[in-house]
Amino acid sequence: MILVIILDSLLLGGIRFVLDKIATAVDQEMNDEGRLREELLAAQMRYELGEISDEEFAAFEEDVLDRLREIRDREREAAGTAAGAVSFKPGAYGVDVSFNADRTYDETYDEEEEP
């Protein structure tokens, strides 16, 4: 009787281990931004080749972009929770702004005059 209980617990522990590994792999696959971008690129190529319609591509694109937003929101929340503040990565959102001032501001500067 004790042998059966030990074997059952070992069997259940092994199954739990395998299922945890599968769940982790699926979660990583579903939350991989690179894979989602590749899927979107493949769908765009299929659209350009005429294999899918405008509606199918629009629905797929909306789904992928929603999933990308969800991933980024979760990452920001996790970073905010871990660090106490939301982290900002320059250029991560498609906007990179730089400013190079060649002249200084002068209160007496007249817009009609050339400096």
Secondary structure, DSSP 8 states (H G I E B T S, - for coil): -HHHHHHHHHHHHHHHHHHHHHHHHHHHHHT-HHHHHHHHHHHHHHHHTTSS-HHHHHHHHHHHHHHHHHHHHHHHHHHHHHHSS----TTTTS-------SS---TT--TTS--
